[in-house]
Amino acid sequence: MYTGIARVYDRLNEDVDYEKWADYVTRLFNKYGCKPDLVLELACGTGSFAIIMSKKGYEMICVDISEEMLTEAGQKAEAAGQNILFLQQDMTSFELYGTVGAIVCLLDSVNHLQDMEDVKKMLRLCYNYLDPGGLLIFDVNTLHKLENIYGDNVFYVDEEDFTCIWQCEYDPNERRSFIDIVLFQKLNDLYQKFEDTIIETAFDLEDLKEACTKAGFVCEGMFDEFTFNPYTENSERVFYIVRKSGEKNK
């Protein structure tokens, strides 16, 4: 995923306020007494969130499965003067040399996992690589969003040097949104075509909580996006804050 569109990914997501994401995660750290020096970001994409966190003073390790996205991330981090370790790994099978104080997996990246078995694999690894008392923070797009906001709609961005169209199709039987992406990017006087398919799974929110508990985590909160309020049936994004048992980070 995200291979052909890596070079224009940031421009397609100009509406994403990464400062807001970083501020919210920092507030969650503070709220739950987590003071990590080292933070792991799973599915880091082009590194926008990690660069902001690095500027805030956190040491960042970033994992993503896409070589193309990591190339963009590395170039951006270097240009920003931030020393960040980027690793090309799958978030269901990643390996680290040691533990970290906190792990984040943001921007509905968990929805990209195909089933609960993949979620459980990720959770087991997160528990294994977290310091005692460390936090795992992740968010998911809800069934409401995938079914009613994405639905069967078509979205597009038309710029001078590229055009990107994505067709969404929600399958209620599989509880999945299939997003077919076509990108036409101008190179000199010609256009190069890239095609990709993104699949997002609508996980049951309480099943995710149960999976966290069975992995050994204590669920500290499940919040409507960017708030400390409980989620509702109309929530489009839900944040999970779960803690590894043990003494809190000092």
C-alpha positions as CSV (number, residue, x, y, z in Angstrom):
1,M,0.0,0.0,0.0
2,Y,0.9,3.6,-0.5
3,T,3.6,2.9,-3.0
4,G,2.6,4.9,-6.1
5,I,1.2,7.8,-4.2
6,A,4.1,8.2,-1.7
7,R,5.5,11.2,-3.6
8,V,2.2,13.2,-3.4
9,Y,0.9,11.7,-0.1
10,D,1.6,14.9,1.9
11,R,-0.2,17.1,-0.6
12,L,-3.2,14.7,-0.6
13,N,-3.3,15.1,3.2
14,E,-2.7,18.8,3.5
15,D,-5.9,19.0,5.7
16,V,-4.3,16.7,8.3
17,D,-3.2,18.9,11.3
18,Y,-0.2,16.9,12.5
19,E,0.5,19.6,15.2
20,K,-3.0,18.8,16.6
21,W,-2.2,15.1,16.6
22,A,1.1,15.7,18.4
23,D,-0.4,18.0,20.9
24,Y,-3.2,15.5,21.7
25,V,-0.8,12.6,22.2
26,T,1.4,14.8,24.4
27,R,-1.7,15.7,26.5
28,L,-2.5,12.0,26.8
29,F,1.1,11.3,28.0
30,N,0.7,14.0,30.6
31,K,-2.8,12.9,31.7
32,Y,-1.7,9.4,32.3
33,G,1.7,10.2,33.9
34,C,3.7,8.7,31.0
35,K,7.1,10.4,30.5
36,P,8.7,8.4,27.6
37,D,12.2,9.4,26.4
38,L,11.9,6.8,23.5
39,V,8.7,6.6,21.4
40,L,7.9,4.0,18.7
41,E,5.5,5.0,15.9
42,L,4.0,2.2,13.9
43,A,2.9,2.9,10.3
44,C,4.7,6.2,10.4
45,G,4.0,7.1,6.7
46,T,6.0,10.1,5.5
47,G,7.1,10.9,9.1
48,S,5.2,14.2,9.6
49,F,4.0,13.3,13.1
50,A,7.4,11.8,14.1
51,I,9.3,15.0,13.0
52,I,7.0,17.2,15.2
53,M,7.4,14.8,18.2
54,S,11.2,14.8,17.6
55,K,11.2,18.6,17.7
56,K,9.4,18.4,21.0
57,G,12.3,16.4,22.5
58,Y,11.1,12.8,22.1
59,E,13.5,10.3,20.6
60,M,11.6,8.6,17.8
61,I,11.8,5.1,16.2
62,C,9.5,4.8,13.2
63,V,8.3,1.6,11.5
64,D,6.4,1.4,8.1
65,I,6.0,-1.4,5.6
66,S,6.3,0.9,2.6
67,E,9.9,1.6,1.3
68,E,8.6,4.5,-0.7
69,M,6.9,6.2,2.2
70,L,10.1,5.7,4.4
71,T,12.2,7.3,1.6
72,E,10.0,10.4,1.8
73,A,10.1,10.3,5.6
74,G,13.9,10.1,5.7
75,Q,14.3,13.0,3.3
76,K,11.9,15.1,5.3
77,A,13.5,14.3,8.7
78,E,17.0,15.2,7.3
79,A,15.7,18.5,5.9
80,A,14.2,19.3,9.2
81,G,17.4,18.5,11.1
82,Q,15.9,15.6,13.1
83,N,17.7,12.4,13.8
84,I,15.0,9.7,13.6
85,L,15.5,5.9,13.1
86,F,13.2,4.6,10.3
87,L,12.8,0.8,9.9
88,Q,11.0,-1.0,7.1
89,Q,8.9,-3.5,8.9
90,D,5.4,-4.8,9.2
91,M,3.6,-3.7,12.4
92,T,2.4,-7.3,12.9
93,S,5.9,-8.7,13.0
94,F,8.3,-5.8,13.9
95,E,11.5,-6.3,15.9
96,L,13.4,-3.9,18.1
97,Y,16.6,-4.1,20.0
98,G,15.0,-3.0,23.3
99,T,12.0,-1.6,24.9
100,V,10.4,1.9,24.5
101,G,8.4,4.1,26.9
102,A,5.4,4.5,24.6
103,I,4.0,3.3,21.3
104,V,1.7,5.1,19.0
105,C,-0.2,3.9,15.9
106,L,-2.2,6.8,14.4
107,L,-4.3,8.0,11.5
108,D,-6.5,4.8,11.4
109,S,-3.5,2.6,10.6
110,V,-5.0,-0.2,12.7
111,N,-8.0,-0.3,10.3
112,H,-5.5,-1.4,7.6
113,L,-5.1,-4.7,9.4
114,Q,-7.2,-7.4,7.8
115,D,-8.6,-9.2,10.9
116,M,-8.5,-9.5,14.6
117,E,-5.7,-12.0,14.4
118,D,-3.5,-9.4,12.9
119,V,-4.6,-6.9,15.6
120,K,-3.7,-9.5,18.3
121,K,-0.2,-10.0,16.7
122,M,0.4,-6.3,16.8
123,L,-0.8,-6.0,20.4
124,R,1.4,-8.8,21.6
125,L,4.4,-7.2,20.1
126,C,3.5,-3.8,21.5
127,Y,3.2,-5.3,25.0
128,N,6.5,-7.1,24.6
129,Y,8.4,-4.0,23.6
130,L,6.9,-1.6,26.0
131,D,8.5,-0.6,29.3
132,P,6.4,-1.5,32.4
133,G,3.8,1.2,32.8
134,G,4.3,2.3,29.2
135,L,1.3,3.5,27.1
136,L,0.1,2.3,23.7
137,I,-2.1,4.9,21.9
138,F,-3.9,4.1,18.7
139,D,-7.0,5.2,16.9
140,V,-9.5,3.6,14.5
141,N,-12.1,4.8,12.1
142,T,-15.5,3.6,13.2
143,L,-18.1,1.5,11.4
144,H,-20.2,4.7,11.2
145,K,-17.4,6.5,9.3
146,L,-16.6,3.6,6.9
147,E,-20.2,2.9,6.1
148,N,-21.6,6.4,6.0
149,I,-18.8,8.9,5.4
150,Y,-16.6,6.8,3.0
151,G,-19.6,4.7,1.9
152,D,-19.6,4.3,-1.9
153,N,-18.4,7.8,-2.6
154,V,-15.9,9.1,-5.0
155,F,-13.2,11.7,-4.0
156,Y,-10.6,13.4,-6.0
157,V,-7.8,16.0,-6.0
158,D,-7.0,17.8,-9.2
159,E,-3.7,19.8,-9.1
160,E,-1.6,21.2,-11.9
161,D,0.9,18.4,-11.9
162,F,-1.2,15.4,-10.7
163,T,-4.8,14.1,-10.4
164,C,-5.8,11.6,-7.9
165,I,-9.2,9.8,-7.8
166,W,-10.3,7.3,-5.1
167,Q,-13.4,5.3,-5.3
168,C,-14.8,3.9,-2.1
169,E,-17.0,0.8,-1.8
170,Y,-18.2,-0.5,1.6
171,D,-19.0,-4.2,1.9
172,P,-21.3,-4.7,4.9
173,N,-20.8,-8.4,5.0
174,E,-17.1,-8.1,5.4
175,R,-17.3,-4.8,7.3
176,R,-14.6,-3.4,5.0
177,S,-14.1,-0.3,2.9
178,F,-12.3,-1.0,-0.4
179,I,-10.6,2.2,-1.7
180,D,-9.3,2.0,-5.3
181,I,-6.9,4.8,-6.0
182,V,-5.8,6.0,-9.4
183,L,-3.0,8.7,-9.6
184,F,-1.9,10.5,-12.8
185,Q,1.3,12.3,-12.1
186,K,2.9,14.7,-14.6
187,L,6.5,13.9,-15.5
188,N,7.9,16.3,-18.0
189,D,5.3,16.4,-20.7
190,L,3.8,13.0,-20.0
191,Y,1.6,11.5,-17.2
192,Q,2.5,8.4,-15.3
193,K,-0.3,6.3,-14.0
194,F,-0.2,4.6,-10.6
195,E,-2.9,2.4,-9.1
196,D,-3.3,1.2,-5.5
197,T,-6.0,-0.4,-3.4
198,I,-6.4,0.4,0.3
199,I,-8.6,-1.7,2.5
200,E,-9.9,-0.5,5.9
201,T,-11.6,-2.9,8.3
202,A,-14.4,-1.7,10.6
203,F,-13.5,-3.5,13.8
204,D,-16.0,-3.8,16.7
205,L,-14.9,-1.3,19.2
206,E,-15.5,-3.5,22.3
207,D,-13.8,-6.4,20.6
208,L,-10.7,-4.2,20.2
209,K,-10.9,-3.3,23.9
210,E,-11.2,-7.0,24.8
211,A,-8.2,-7.9,22.6
212,C,-6.1,-5.2,24.4
213,T,-7.1,-6.7,27.8
214,K,-6.3,-10.2,26.7
215,A,-2.9,-9.0,25.5
216,G,-2.2,-7.9,29.1
217,F,-3.0,-4.2,28.8
218,V,-5.1,-2.1,31.1
219,C,-7.5,0.1,29.1
220,E,-7.2,3.6,30.5
221,G,-9.6,5.2,28.1
222,M,-11.6,5.1,24.8
223,F,-12.2,8.6,23.6
224,D,-14.0,10.4,20.8
225,E,-11.4,12.0,18.5
226,F,-9.1,14.6,20.1
227,T,-11.2,14.8,23.3
228,F,-11.4,13.1,26.7
229,N,-15.1,12.3,26.1
230,P,-16.6,8.8,25.7
231,Y,-17.2,7.8,22.1
232,T,-20.8,7.7,20.8
233,E,-22.6,5.9,18.0
234,N,-21.9,8.9,15.8
235,S,-18.2,9.0,16.5
236,E,-16.0,8.8,13.4
237,R,-12.7,8.1,15.1
238,V,-12.0,6.6,18.5
239,F,-8.7,6.8,20.4
240,Y,-7.6,3.9,22.6
241,I,-5.2,4.5,25.5
242,V,-3.9,1.3,27.1
243,R,-1.1,0.7,29.6
244,K,1.3,-2.2,30.2
245,S,1.0,-3.3,33.7
246,G,3.8,-2.4,36.1
247,E,5.3,0.7,37.6
248,K,4.7,3.9,35.7
249,N,7.6,5.5,33.8
250,K,9.6,7.9,35.9
